[in-house]
Amino acid sequence: MSHIFIRQRGISKFVRQIFQRNVQTTSFFSKDDRFCVVPSAHNLDPVVGVTIPEFFWSNLHKWGNATAFECGVSGRKYTHDQVYKQSRSFAAALKQHGLKENDVVAILLPNVPEYAAILLGILEAGVTASPFNPTYTAHEIATQLNNCEAKAIVTLPMFLPQVQEAKAQCPLLKSVVVVGEAQPGCHSYFEMAKVNSDGVEFLKGSKIDTVNHTAILPWSSGTTGPPKGVMLTHSNINTNLLQVTQPGYLATKPFTGGNEQDKFIGILPFFHIYGFLLVMAKTLYHGAHTMTLPKFEPKSFIDSVRSHQPNFLHLVPPLISFMANSPDVKTEDLKSIACIMGGAAPIGPVIINRVLEKAGKHFLFTEGYGMTELSPVSHVSPVATNNKKIGSCGVPVPGSLCKVVDVETGEALGPNQPGELCIKGPQLMKGYYKNEKATNETIDAKGWLHTGDIGLYDEDKYFFIVDRLKELIKVRGFQVAPSELEDLLRKHPEVTDVAVIGVPDERAGELPRAYIVSKSSKPSEESIHKYLETKVSPNKKLKGGVEFVQAIPKAASGKILRRELKKDYLSKHAK
C-alpha cells in the first residue's frame, strides 16, 4: 500500500478501505533506469485499485455543500454534492440506454458547469469518455467519431447542425445527448440527470484492472501526423493528479472549511488534458470553486477575474501575453492572485516578468511541462523555487524519470547539453487507440516516451525546453499537425505540392502558413482560404499566410525540409 497517499492526502474512510483491500504497490522502474537519468526528488507509487470517480470523490464529505462550478456567463452553478449526484444519475441513464463497458461516448462541449458531471457519469457507467474540440467542423467530428467508434455524443443545441451532418457519416453513432433545451430526435441531459440511481451498480476499481482499463480517450497528434486517440487509464489520471498535488509541487490546497476555498477560472478547455486535469479534476479533488468560461473573450475573461477573484490561474502563453500587454488588465485585477501556472508551450522570461511587474507585488509563477500522452504532467516548478528559475519548466514530478538524449546516437547527455527529452513514469499512456505503429514510434522498448521536444537541464536538475524536434504547430497551446493540413490541401484541384509550417505570432504563439506549388492556372490566396473554410477548425486556418512557390525543399528521402522554409521565413520577416 502507498503510505505516501494514505498519510498525505487524508482520504475518506470509504476510499481508505478500498485502498487497504485493493491498492498494490507497483515497482515501475527497471534496474537500468539509474544510469544517465534525472529522477524526481520524491518517490511515489502508482495509484491502483480505484476508479477516477472514486478517487475524485474521496474527500467529498469535507466540501459537499461548497460551490464547485459556476458559469461565468449565465451564473448557473452547482455544489460538489450536486455534481456528484448528477454524475450518478447520468451514469444510470447511460446504462439504461444499453451502453456497455468499453463503449465510447464523445463529449463535444465548451466549458460548461455540467462538464464534470457528464464526464464522470460516463466513467461511472464503465464507459470510455472521449473529449472533442467543440470548434471542430462536421468533417473533423465525423473523422474522430469513426476513429474511436463512438456510440453516443453529448453536445449543445448550437452544435447540432455539425453533429447531425457528422452522424450521417458515422454508422456506429446511435445517440445524441443535448445539454440545454430539448431537441427533436435527441436525448436531454437534464432529464437524464434526474434518473433515479438507487440500486445501480457503478464501476468499481476493485472489479477492474485500473492500470489497463481505458477511461479517457483525448486526442493528440503526438510527435507527428493527424490526431490520434490517447488511451489514458484510471491509474494514469489518478496517479498524475496525485503527483501534481503533492505538498510543495503546486500552491493549491484542499478545502477544509476552516481555510479559504481555492478559486480558479475555467478558461482552459476541459476537452484539453491540461484543462481537464489541472482545473476540472483539481477542482473536485481539492474542493475548489471554478468559474467556467465557454471561450476566451477579453471582456468576459477580465470581468470573471474581477468578480471571482481567483487565487490561482492556470494559463497558456497567449493568455499570459494578453494579461501582460492588454491595457484593460489593471494592477488591481491581479490583487487576489497568489500563483499563476503556465503550460502547453514555452512562455519565456520577458512575458513572465512583465506580468509580475504589472501585478506590483510578489506572487508565485510556476511553469509545467507535459503532453496528452503523459496524462499530462511530467515536470513542474516546485513552490520552493519561488521565481528563481523563470523560464524553466521545473523538475520531474514525484515518481517520474527523465533523460535528455543525443538526437543522432540516443546517448543520455549530462547537464546543459541539449537533446531530445525522454520521460518514464506511471502517468505514461497505455498507447494510441488501435494504432500500434504510432505507439511503438513514440514509446521505445524500454518504456521511455520520446517527446519530440529538445530540452536540457542545469546543474540543479531544472529543465528547459529550447526547441521542437517534432514539427507540430502550437496555436494558442493547441497542436496543429502540418501533415493533416497538407493532406487536405493536396486535394485542391489546383495544388500540385504543398508544405505547411508554423510561423511566430505574438498572441497565438504560432500560426499555420502554407507554401504551395500550383498547376498552370495559379489559384488565388483567397481561394485557398475559402477551400479550407468548412474543412478545418479556426486554429488550423492558414492565418500565417499562403505563399506560392516553384518547388518545396525536400531531402533525398522525399521528406519536406520544413526547417529550411521556416529559416527563410524568419530571415525575411525578422524585425
Buried (B, 14 or more C-beta within 10 A) or exposed (E): BBEBBBEBBEBBEEBBEBBEEBBEEBEBBEEEBEEEBBBBEBEBBBBBBBBBBBBBBBBBEBBBEBBBBBBBBEEEBBBBBBBBBBBBBBBBBBBEBEBEEEBBBBBBBBBBBBBBBBBBBBBBBBBBBBBBBBBBBBBBBBBBBBBBBBBBBBBBBEBBEBBBBBBEBBEEBBBBBBBBEEBEEBBBBBEBBBBEBEEBEBBBBEEBEBBEBBBBBBBBBBBBBBBBBBBBBBBBBBBBBBBBBBEEBBBBBBBEEEEEBBBBBBBBBBBBBBBBBBBBBBBBBBBBBBBBBBEBEEEBBBBBBBEBBBBBBBBBBBBBBBBBBBEEBEEEBBEBBBBBBBBBBBBBEEBBBBBBEBBEEEBBBBBBBBBBBBBBBBBBBBBEBEBEBBBBBBBBBBBBBBBBBEEEEEEBBEEEEBBBBBBBBBBBBBBBBEBEEBBEBBBEEEBBBBBBBBBBBEEEBBBBBEEBBBBBBBBBBBBBBBBBBBBBBEEBEBBEBBBBBBBEBEEBBBBBBBBBBBEEEEBEBEEBBEBBEEBBBEBBBBBBBBBBBEEBBEEEEEEBEBEBBBEBBEEEEEE
